[in-house]
Amino acid sequence: MTSASTTAKPDAVGVAHTRVEARDKVTGAARYAGEIPFTELAYGWLVLSTVARGRIRRIDEESVRGMPGVLTVLTHHNAPRVRDDVVGALGRPDPIVEVFQHDRVPHAGWPVALVVAETSEQAREAAEALVVEYDQEPHDVAFAAGRAGVYTPEDMEAAKGDLEAELAASAAMVDAAYTTPEQHHTAMEPHAVTVRWHDGRLELFDSNQGSKWVADDLAHLFSLDLSAVHVRSEHVGGAFGSKGLRAHHVAAVMAATELQRPVRLALTRRQVFATTGYRSPTAQRVRLGADPDGRLRAFGHEHLNLTSNLREFVEGGAGFGRTMYEAEAHHTVNKVVPVDVGTPTWMRAPGEAPGSFGVESALDELAERLGMDPIALRARNEPTVGPISRLPFSSRNLLGCFEEGARRFGWAERDPRPRVRREGRWLIGTGTAAATFPAGVAPSTASVTAEADGTFTVRITAADVGTGARTALALIAADALDVAPERVRVRIADSDFGNAWVSGGSMGTRSWGWAVMAASRELRERLPLAPGEIPQEGITARSDTTELIAALAQKERYSYGAQFAEVAVDVATGEVRVRRLLGVFAAGRIINPLTARSQFVGGMTWGISMALHEEAVRDQESGGHVGADLAGYHVAAHADVPQIEAAWVDDPDPDDPVGIKGIGEIGIVGTAAAIANAVWHATGVRQRDLPIRPDRVLLAEAGRDASDA
């Protein structure tokens, strides 16, 4: 594996380090939100609607209040009122947080009651016994391109040139439709929270992606002073966009307030599917036109997703191509259609993951029609500035990713003809695709204290959702302080530490790292020459990166990658197996190669899931999910990934003092397209709908046989 060049000391940034919390996690000492012990702890259990639209006619709560252990039942009849105008740091929370405020049911899985009891078993038994009657109304959960109600949200369209004229003037053209299904985060740790009032403050022990984010939104929702809410989220077993403020937080706060004792609320896997957001299905139309030499004249991408009737959410897949390829005419637009479902939310690489499937599949189809190598076609249309913005790139090494990836993968030996390589019952194919993801940064605050014992303590409201953020921040601080990493302790995920960006958008470590670096450098300048001169209370330096970030030059800032896949397809059974997967990335400075590789590989593995497995299905009659669990919702497992490799190339960003671009999401981008392109190379038939299920392979094979007859 190659890594970005660095001048760091050999024991800090740029050198592989195991996670600082690794021992706690493997020994069970690391406590998650649903495990922290409390005295007099009560347990809540949500009751979710079984209809997709209507009103609650009656809740027979009195029949369960007398059941063993039941302490209270919260419904819209007796729950505290909350505000409906909250706009937090990340916008308006999902409307599902306004629980028990009215008798309306806007979608299946809407919370209609909370039962609280002495034990979790008692709460569940009572919740399942609670009878709720509804007045049902007609509902609509169908999603497809061309249906009524589609509209273009504000600022969701970008264009230059005359797309139709350039398409007409093109020597080769692709006009194809692609679809991706509804997908869910399915984090290893389901959502859970424990709430109590302590010394006049509302305290939450939570599993989230930003403790300050959740604390501030709860304060606004319940009209509390910001200082009255304290949220901690020490360990998180995955999040991927789903762990912001949700209905279970609000319901638990209501119960803890009424009972004046700690209340724990942990969601089941099925409840997670219903109440914590998901990636919308998409329907895409990609139109490309090119000259005989492969130069793009026209680039068009229409991207449609569903949203709820409660709040608009845009899965911005059309943004993927706006910075990727030069063309005389560009037209990209995101459209939405509201239906009777829960509101979608961010999910790993929101927009780029589904958008890259459409664009990178279409690029492969265009290369086929032109008789060009797919990598050569992409290189032919490499921009020197933003294709639409005309802004300069901070750095861009996409072609370096393809060059290194082609060398490692053995791309030069590939026979470009489809359906010519066979091993027994398997047809073998290889494919490639490009990846990109924005390299953002947000203001954050941090403090670093030089302790009297010679150690250093970093405090920042960061969140480690499994990425290794604690370890990366320790290395950044050690590097800036010029000390060994073992002398640095990092405390995170406490809302009392101040404002900081959330773990999201591949911006977490970059945003926090900048704040930690600034505070560490200031502290280093203030330290006395002799360690023994540090007072018992320590010396602390604080930073706020708001002004530093505002001074960044306006440029196109992105990470890039090249994905390569080899698949084997049995056209008699429809089985598709990924045999090799390689990703090479240009993602700025790599802080910790060990955890960085895990992030890349994790994203790529999720790309296999996206290509071959993941598909949430809604029943049109009930409006609810079919198989909302890890038996019915398939994800990739170890057996699905026999050989997977991640590497990176040099990619310095001269404007960024930390040099990080973010790596959490780019691994999934382009992976599904590379696999789909490899399936075409193996079989000679395009798969434009995900996932590539066995039945779709069989239908494609039947269609191919019919056309050959």
C-alpha positions in Angstrom: 0.0 0.0 0.0 1.3 3.5 -0.8 0.7 6.5 1.3 0.8 10.2 1.0 4.3 11.7 1.7 4.7 13.2 5.1 7.3 15.0 7.1 5.8 13.8 10.4 7.8 12.1 13.1 7.9 8.3 12.7 5.7 7.8 15.8 2.8 10.2 15.0 0.9 11.2 11.9 1.4 8.9 8.9 2.3 5.8 10.8 -0.1 2.9 11.5 -1.5 3.0 15.1 -4.0 0.7 16.7 -7.1 2.4 18.1 -6.5 3.9 21.5 -9.8 2.4 22.7 -9.1 -1.0 21.2 -8.5 -2.8 24.5 -11.7 -1.4 26.0 -13.8 -2.6 23.1 -12.4 -6.1 22.9 -12.6 -6.6 26.6 -16.1 -5.2 27.0 -15.0 -2.2 29.1 -16.3 0.2 26.5 -19.9 0.9 27.5 -22.5 1.8 24.8 -25.7 3.9 25.4 -27.8 0.8 26.1 -25.3 -0.7 28.6 -24.5 2.0 31.1 -25.8 1.0 34.5 -28.1 3.3 36.5 -30.1 2.8 39.7 -33.9 3.0 39.5 -33.7 2.6 35.7 -37.0 2.3 33.8 -37.4 1.0 30.3 -39.4 2.4 27.4 -40.9 0.7 24.4 -42.3 2.5 21.4 -45.6 1.5 19.7 -45.6 2.3 16.0 -48.5 2.7 13.7 -49.6 -0.2 11.6 -51.4 1.9 9.0 -49.8 4.2 6.3 -52.1 7.1 6.6 -55.0 8.2 8.7 -55.9 9.3 12.2 -55.9 7.6 15.6 -59.4 6.9 16.7 -58.7 5.3 20.1 -55.8 4.1 22.2 -56.9 1.6 24.9 -54.1 2.7 27.3 -56.0 2.0 30.5 -56.0 -1.8 29.7 -52.2 -1.9 29.9 -51.6 0.5 32.7 -52.5 -2.2 35.2 -50.1 -4.8 33.6 -47.1 -5.9 35.7 -44.4 -3.2 36.1 -46.0 -0.6 33.8 -45.2 2.9 35.0 -46.8 5.2 32.4 -48.2 5.3 28.9 -47.5 8.4 26.8 -49.7 9.3 23.8 -50.9 12.4 22.1 -53.5 12.8 24.9 -51.0 13.3 27.7 -47.5 14.0 26.3 -45.7 17.3 26.8 -45.9 19.8 24.0 -42.8 20.4 21.9 -42.0 23.1 19.4 -42.5 22.5 15.7 -40.3 25.3 14.4 -36.8 24.0 15.4 -34.0 24.7 12.9 -30.7 23.4 14.3 -27.1 23.4 13.0 -28.0 20.8 10.4 -31.3 22.3 9.5 -34.8 21.1 10.5 -34.8 17.8 12.4 -36.9 14.9 10.9 -40.5 15.8 11.7 -40.8 12.3 13.4 -39.2 14.0 16.5 -42.5 15.8 17.0 -44.0 12.7 18.6 -47.3 12.4 20.4 -48.4 15.9 19.4 -51.5 15.0 17.4 -53.7 12.2 16.2 -52.5 12.2 12.6 -50.6 9.2 11.1 -48.5 10.3 8.1 -46.8 7.0 7.3 -46.4 3.4 8.5 -44.1 3.2 11.5 -45.1 6.6 13.0 -44.8 6.5 16.8 -48.2 6.5 18.4 -47.4 5.6 22.0 -44.6 4.9 24.5 -45.0 2.3 27.3 -42.6 2.6 30.2 -42.1 -0.2 32.7 -39.7 -1.5 35.4 -38.1 -3.9 33.0 -37.6 -4.1 29.2 -39.6 -7.3 29.0 -42.5 -5.8 30.9 -42.5 -2.7 28.6 -42.4 -4.8 25.5 -45.2 -7.1 26.7 -47.5 -4.1 27.5 -46.6 -2.3 24.3 -47.5 -5.3 22.2 -50.8 -5.6 24.1 -51.7 -2.0 23.5 -54.7 -1.7 21.2 -54.7 1.2 18.8 -57.6 1.8 16.5 -57.3 4.0 13.4 -59.5 5.7 10.8 -57.5 4.8 7.7 -57.2 7.0 4.6 -55.9 6.2 1.1 -52.2 6.1 0.9 -49.6 6.2 -1.9 -46.1 4.8 -1.5 -45.3 4.0 -5.1 -42.1 5.3 -6.7 -41.2 5.4 -10.3 -40.0 7.8 -13.0 -42.7 9.6 -14.8 -45.3 9.6 -12.0 -47.4 12.6 -11.1 -46.2 15.1 -8.5 -42.5 15.3 -9.5 -40.9 18.7 -9.0 -37.5 20.4 -9.0 -36.6 21.9 -5.6 -34.9 25.3 -5.5 -31.2 25.4 -6.4 -31.2 21.8 -7.6 -30.4 22.4 -11.3 -27.2 23.5 -13.0 -26.6 24.0 -16.7 -24.4 25.4 -19.3 -24.5 25.2 -23.1 -27.3 23.7 -25.2 -27.6 20.1 -24.3 -30.1 19.1 -27.0 -28.0 20.7 -29.7 -24.8 19.0 -28.6 -26.5 15.7 -28.3 -27.7 16.1 -31.9 -24.2 16.9 -33.1 -22.6 13.9 -31.3 -21.1 11.0 -33.2 -21.9 8.6 -30.4 -24.6 8.9 -27.8 -26.0 7.1 -24.7 -29.5 7.7 -23.4 -30.2 5.2 -20.6 -32.2 4.8 -17.4 -30.8 3.5 -14.2 -32.4 2.8 -10.8 -31.3 2.1 -7.3 -33.6 0.8 -4.5 -34.3 2.0 -1.0 -31.4 1.3 1.3 -30.9 1.3 5.1 -28.0 2.1 7.4 -28.3 -1.1 9.5 -25.5 0.0 11.9 -24.2 -2.9 14.1 -25.5 -1.0 17.2 -29.2 -0.2 17.0 -30.2 3.2 18.2 -30.5 3.6 22.0 -30.5 6.4 24.6 -30.6 6.7 28.4 -32.1 9.9 29.8 -32.2 11.3 33.3 -32.5 14.7 35.1 -29.4 15.3 37.3 -28.6 18.4 39.3 -31.1 20.4 37.3 -29.8 19.3 33.9 -31.2 17.0 31.3 -28.6 14.3 30.7 -28.5 11.9 27.8 -26.2 8.9 27.4 -26.6 8.4 23.7 -25.4 6.8 20.5 -25.1 9.7 18.0 -23.0 11.4 15.4 -22.7 14.8 17.3 -23.5 15.3 20.9 -23.7 19.1 20.7 -26.0 18.8 17.7 -28.4 16.5 19.6 -28.2 18.7 22.8 -29.0 21.9 21.0 -31.8 20.4 19.0 -33.4 19.0 22.2 -33.0 22.3 24.0 -34.8 24.1 21.3 -37.5 21.4 21.0 -38.3 21.5 24.7 -37.7 25.3 25.1 -34.8 24.8 27.5 -31.6 26.8 27.9 -28.8 25.4 25.9 -26.7 24.9 29.1 -29.5 22.8 30.6 -28.9 19.9 28.2 -25.9 17.6 28.5 -25.3 14.8 26.0 -22.6 12.2 26.0 -21.9 9.6 23.3 -18.7 7.9 24.3 -18.9 4.8 22.0 -21.0 4.4 18.9 -21.4 1.1 16.9 -21.9 2.7 13.5 -24.1 5.5 12.3 -23.7 6.3 8.6 -26.0 9.3 8.7 -28.9 7.9 10.8 -27.9 8.9 14.3 -29.0 12.4 14.8 -32.0 13.6 16.8 -34.8 11.0 16.5 -38.2 10.1 17.9 -36.7 7.8 20.6 -34.7 10.7 22.1 -37.8 12.9 22.5 -40.0 10.1 23.8 -37.3 9.1 26.4 -37.0 12.7 27.5 -40.7 13.0 28.0 -40.8 9.8 30.1 -37.8 10.8 32.2 -39.4 14.1 32.9 -42.8 12.7 33.9 -41.3 9.9 36.1 -38.3 11.8 37.4 -36.1 8.7 37.1 -33.7 7.5 34.4 -35.4 6.0 31.4 -33.7 3.8 28.7 -35.2 3.4 25.2 -33.5 1.0 22.8 -35.0 0.4 19.3 -35.4 -3.0 17.8 -34.0 -3.7 14.3 -37.5 -3.4 12.8 -38.1 -0.1 14.6 -34.8 1.2 13.3 -36.0 0.5 9.8 -39.2 2.5 10.4 -38.0 5.5 12.4 -34.4 6.5 11.7 -34.3 7.4 8.0 -33.0 5.6 4.9 -31.6 6.3 1.5 -34.4 7.0 -1.0 -34.7 4.9 -4.1 -33.6 6.7 -7.3 -34.6 6.8 -10.9 -32.0 8.3 -13.2 -31.7 9.3 -16.8 -28.1 9.8 -18.1 -27.5 11.3 -21.6 -24.0 11.5 -23.0 -22.8 12.6 -26.4 -19.3 12.5 -27.8 -17.1 13.1 -30.8 -15.4 10.0 -32.4 -12.3 10.7 -30.4 -14.3 10.5 -27.1 -14.5 14.2 -26.3 -17.8 14.8 -24.6 -20.0 17.3 -26.2 -23.1 16.7 -24.0 -23.5 15.6 -20.3 -27.0 15.3 -19.0 -28.1 13.7 -15.7 -31.6 13.8 -14.3 -31.9 12.3 -10.8 -35.2 11.6 -9.1 -35.8 10.5 -5.5 -38.8 10.2 -3.3 -39.4 12.3 -0.2 -42.1 12.3 2.5 -45.2 14.5 2.6 -43.7 15.9 5.9 -40.4 17.4 4.7 -38.4 17.7 1.5 -35.3 15.7 1.4 -33.1 15.6 -1.8 -30.7 12.8 -2.5 -28.5 14.9 -4.7 -27.1 12.4 -7.1 -27.0 14.8 -10.0 -24.2 16.6 -8.3 -21.8 13.8 -8.9 -21.0 14.7 -12.5 -20.8 18.5 -12.1 -17.1 18.4 -11.2 -16.1 15.2 -12.9 -16.0 15.6 -16.7 -15.6 18.5 -19.1 -18.3 18.9 -21.8 -19.5 21.6 -24.1 -23.0 21.3 -22.6 -23.8 20.3 -19.0 -27.3 19.8 -17.6 -27.8 18.2 -14.2 -31.0 18.3 -12.1 -32.3 16.7 -8.9 -36.0 16.1 -8.7 -38.2 14.8 -6.0 -41.7 13.3 -5.6 -43.5 13.3 -2.2 -45.3 10.1 -1.1 -46.7 8.7 2.1 -43.4 7.4 3.6 -41.0 8.4 6.3 -38.5 11.1 5.5 -35.3 9.9 3.9 -32.0 11.1 5.4 -28.3 11.1 4.8 -26.7 7.8 4.2 -23.0 7.0 3.5 -22.0 9.2 0.5 -25.5 10.7 0.1 -26.0 11.7 -3.6 -22.6 10.4 -4.8 -23.3 6.7 -4.1 -26.4 6.4 -6.3 -25.4 9.2 -8.7 -22.1 7.6 -9.5 -23.8 4.3 -10.4 -25.8 6.1 -13.2 -23.0 8.3 -14.5 -20.1 5.7 -14.3 -22.3 3.0 -15.9 -23.2 5.4 -18.8 -19.5 6.3 -19.3 -18.7 2.6 -19.7 -21.6 2.2 -22.2 -20.2 5.2 -24.2 -16.7 3.7 -24.2 -18.1 0.5 -25.6 -19.9 2.4 -28.4 -16.8 4.4 -29.2 -14.5 1.4 -29.1 -12.4 3.1 -26.4 -10.8 1.9 -23.2 -13.0 3.2 -20.3 -10.0 4.7 -18.6 -8.9 6.5 -21.7 -12.4 8.0 -22.2 -12.3 9.4 -18.7 -8.8 10.8 -19.2 -9.9 12.4 -22.5 -12.5 14.4 -20.6 -10.4 15.4 -17.5 -11.2 19.0 -16.7 -8.6 21.6 -15.7 -11.2 23.7 -13.8 -14.7 23.0 -12.5 -16.8 22.1 -15.6 -19.6 24.3 -14.5 -18.2 26.6 -11.7 -14.9 27.3 -13.6 -13.3 27.4 -10.2 -9.8 26.0 -9.8 -9.3 22.6 -8.1 -7.5 22.7 -4.8 -5.8 19.5 -6.0 -7.0 16.7 -8.3 -5.2 13.4 -8.8 -7.9 11.2 -10.3 -5.7 10.2 -13.2 -3.0 9.2 -10.7 -5.6 6.9 -9.1 -6.4 5.2 -12.4 -2.8 4.8 -13.4 -1.8 3.2 -10.1 -5.0 1.1 -10.0 -4.5 -0.1 -13.6 -1.0 -1.2 -12.7 -2.0 -3.0 -9.6 -5.1 -4.6 -11.2 -3.4 -5.7 -14.4 -5.8 -3.7 -16.6 -3.4 -3.7 -19.6 -3.9 -7.5 -20.0 -7.7 -7.1 -20.2 -9.4 -8.3 -23.4 -12.0 -5.6 -23.9 -14.4 -7.9 -25.7 -17.4 -9.0 -23.5 -18.2 -12.7 -22.8 -14.9 -14.1 -24.0 -13.4 -15.2 -20.7 -14.7 -18.4 -19.1 -13.6 -20.6 -16.2 -15.9 -23.7 -16.1 -19.4 -22.5 -15.4 -18.3 -19.0 -14.7 -18.1 -16.1 -17.1 -15.4 -13.7 -16.0 -15.4 -9.9 -16.4 -13.6 -6.8 -15.1 -14.8 -3.2 -14.8 -13.8 0.1 -13.5 -15.4 3.4 -12.4 -14.3 6.8 -11.0 -15.1 8.0 -7.5 -15.3 11.5 -5.9 -16.6 13.1 -2.8 -16.5 16.7 -1.5 -13.7 17.6 0.9 -15.5 19.9 3.3 -14.6 21.5 6.6 -16.7 23.2 9.2 -15.9 25.4 12.2 -15.1 23.5 15.4 -13.7 24.4 18.9 -11.2 22.4 20.9 -9.1 22.7 24.0 -5.7 21.1 24.9 -4.4 21.0 28.4 -0.8 20.4 29.5 -1.2 18.4 32.7 1.3 18.6 35.6 2.2 15.0 35.1 3.6 15.7 31.6 0.6 14.4 29.7 -1.8 16.3 27.5 -5.6 16.2 27.4 -7.6 17.1 24.3 -11.2 17.9 24.7 -13.5 18.3 21.6 -17.1 17.4 20.9 -16.1 14.9 18.2 -17.8 11.6 17.6 -16.1 8.3 16.9 -18.6 6.2 15.2 -16.1 3.5 14.4 -13.8 5.5 12.2 -10.9 5.7 14.6 -11.3 9.5 15.1 -10.0 9.3 18.7 -6.7 7.9 17.5 -6.4 10.2 14.6 -6.9 13.3 16.8 -4.3 12.0 19.3 -1.8 11.7 16.5 -2.6 15.2 15.2 -2.2 16.6 18.7 1.1 14.7 19.3 2.5 15.9 16.0 1.6 19.5 16.8 2.9 19.3 20.3 6.0 17.4 19.3 5.4 14.6 21.8 4.9 10.9 21.7 1.2 9.9 21.1 1.2 7.9 24.3 1.3 11.2 26.2 -1.9 12.4 24.7 -5.4 11.6 26.0 -8.4 12.5 23.9 -11.8 13.1 25.4 -14.7 13.4 22.9 -18.4 13.2 22.4 -19.4 15.5 25.3 -21.6 18.4 24.5 -20.1 20.5 27.3 -16.8 20.7 25.3 -18.4 23.2 22.9 -19.4 23.5 19.3 -17.9 21.1 16.8 -18.9 19.5 13.5 -20.6 16.2 13.5 -19.3 12.9 12.2 -20.7 13.3 8.7 -19.9 14.4 5.2 -16.4 13.0 5.5 -15.7 16.3 7.3 -15.3 15.1 10.9 -11.6 14.4 11.3 -10.7 17.3 9.0 -12.8 19.8 11.0 -11.8 18.5 14.4 -8.2 18.0 13.4 -7.8 21.6 12.4 -9.2 22.8 15.7 -7.0 20.4 17.7 -3.9 21.4 15.7 -4.6 25.1 16.3 -5.0 24.6 20.0 -2.0 22.4 20.3 0.3 24.8 18.5 -0.9 27.7 20.7 -0.3 25.6 23.8 3.2 24.6 22.6 4.1 28.2 22.3 2.9 28.9 25.9 4.5 26.0 27.6 7.4 26.7 30.0 10.8 25.3 29.2 10.8 22.9 32.2 8.0 20.4 32.5 8.0 20.7 36.3 7.0 24.4 36.0 3.4 23.4 34.8 1.0 24.2 37.6 -1.2 21.5 39.2 -4.3 22.8 37.4 -2.4 22.6 34.1 -2.2 25.1 31.2 -5.0 25.1 28.6 -5.2 26.6 25.1 -8.4 26.8 23.2 -9.2 27.3 19.5 -12.1 28.2 17.3 -11.5 27.7 13.6 -14.4 29.8 12.3 -12.2 32.6 11.0 -9.5 30.2 9.7 -12.0 28.4 7.6 -13.6 31.5 6.4 -10.2 32.5 4.9 -10.0 29.5 2.7 -9.7 30.3 -1.0 -12.8 29.4 -3.0 -11.9 26.3 -4.9 -13.3 22.9 -5.9 -12.2 20.6 -3.1 -12.7 16.9 -3.6 -11.3 13.5 -2.9 -11.0 11.1 -5.8 -10.7 7.4 -6.5 -10.6 4.7 -9.1 -12.5 1.5 -8.4 -11.6 -1.8 -10.1 -13.7 -5.0 -9.9 -13.5 -8.6 -11.2 -16.6 -10.7 -11.2 -17.7 -14.2 -12.0 -21.2 -14.8 -13.3 -23.0 -18.1 -13.6 -25.7 -17.3 -16.2 -27.4 -20.7 -15.6 -28.2 -19.7 -11.9 -27.9 -16.0 -12.1 -25.2 -15.9 -9.4 -22.8 -13.1 -9.4 -19.6 -13.3 -7.3 -17.1 -10.4 -6.8 -13.7 -12.1 -6.9 -11.4 -9.0 -6.7 -12.0 -5.4 -5.7 -9.3 -2.7 -5.7 -9.7 0.9 -4.8 -7.0 3.6 -5.2 -7.7 7.0 -3.7 -6.4 10.5 -3.7 -7.7 11.7 -0.4 -5.2 14.2 1.0 -3.0 13.4 4.0 -3.5 10.0 5.5 -3.3 10.4 9.3 -3.4 6.7 10.4 -2.9 4.2 7.6 -4.3 1.3 9.7 -7.7 2.9 10.3 -7.8 4.6 6.9 -7.5 1.4 5.1 -10.4 0.1 7.2 -12.5 3.0 6.2 -11.8 2.5 2.5 -12.4 -1.2 2.6 -15.6 -0.7 4.6 -17.0 1.6 2.0 -16.0 -0.7 -0.8 -17.6 -3.6 1.0 -20.8 -1.6 1.3 -20.4 -1.0 -2.5 -20.7 -4.7 -3.0 -23.8 -4.7 -0.9 -25.2 -1.9 -3.0 -24.4 -3.7 -6.2 -25.6 -7.2 -5.4 -27.6 -7.3 -2.2 -29.3 -4.3 -0.5 -32.9 -3.7 -1.4 -35.6 -2.6 1.0 -39.0 -3.5 -0.3 -42.3 -1.8 0.7 -45.6 -3.5 0.6 -47.9 -1.3 -1.5 -51.0 -2.3 0.5 -49.7 -1.6 4.0 -47.1 1.0 3.2 -44.6 -0.8 5.5 -41.5 -2.8 4.9 -41.2 -6.4 3.9 -38.4 -8.2 5.7 -37.3 -5.2 7.9 -34.5 -7.2 9.5 -31.1 -8.6 8.7 -32.6 -11.8 7.5 -34.8 -10.1 4.8 -32.5 -7.2 4.1 -29.3 -8.7 2.7 -25.9 -7.2 3.2 -22.4 -8.3 2.1 -20.6 -10.7 4.5 -17.0 -11.9 4.7 -17.8 -14.7 2.2 -18.8 -12.2 -0.4 -15.4 -10.5 -0.4 -12.6 -12.9 -1.1 -10.0 -10.3 -2.1 -10.3 -6.6 -1.4 -7.5 -4.0 -1.5 -7.3 -0.3 -0.8 -4.4 2.0 -1.6 -3.8 5.7 -2.1 -1.6 8.1 -4.0 -0.1 11.5 -3.2 -2.7 14.3 -3.0 -1.5 17.4 -1.2 -3.8 20.3 -0.6 -1.6 23.4 -0.4 -4.4 25.5 1.3 -5.1 23.2 4.1 -2.8 23.1 7.2 -4.0 19.7 8.2 -4.1 18.3 4.7 -7.0 15.9 5.3 -9.7 15.5 2.7 -11.9 12.9 4.3 -12.2 9.2 3.6 -15.3 7.8 5.3 -17.6 7.9 2.3 -15.6 7.8 -0.9 -15.0 4.1 -0.7 -18.6 3.3 -1.6 -18.7 5.8 -4.5 -18.3 4.1 -7.9 -18.0 0.6 -6.5 -21.4 -0.5 -7.6 -20.8 0.9 -11.1 -17.4 -0.9 -11.4 -19.1 -4.2 -10.5 -22.0 -3.6 -12.9 -19.5 -2.7 -15.6 -17.7 -5.9 -14.9 -20.9 -7.9 -15.1 -21.5 -6.4 -18.6 -17.9 -7.4 -19.5 -18.6 -11.0 -18.3 -22.0 -11.5 -19.9 -22.3 -8.9 -22.7 -25.6 -7.6 -21.1 -26.0 -4.4 -19.2 -27.5 -4.3 -15.7 -29.0 -0.9 -15.2 -31.1 -1.7 -12.1 -29.6 -2.4 -8.6 -29.2 -4.8 -7.0 -28.0 -7.2 -9.6 -30.1 -10.1 -8.4 -30.0 -13.6 -9.8 -33.4 -13.2 -11.4 -32.3 -10.1 -13.2 -29.3 -11.9 -14.6 -31.5 -14.8 -15.7 -33.9 -12.4 -17.4 -31.1 -10.6 -19.1 -29.7 -13.9 -20.4 -33.1 -14.9 -21.7 -33.4 -11.6 -23.5 -30.0 -12.0 -25.0 -30.9 -15.5 -26.2 -34.1 -14.2 -27.7 -32.4 -11.4 -29.6 -29.8 -13.8 -30.9 -32.4 -16.3 -32.2 
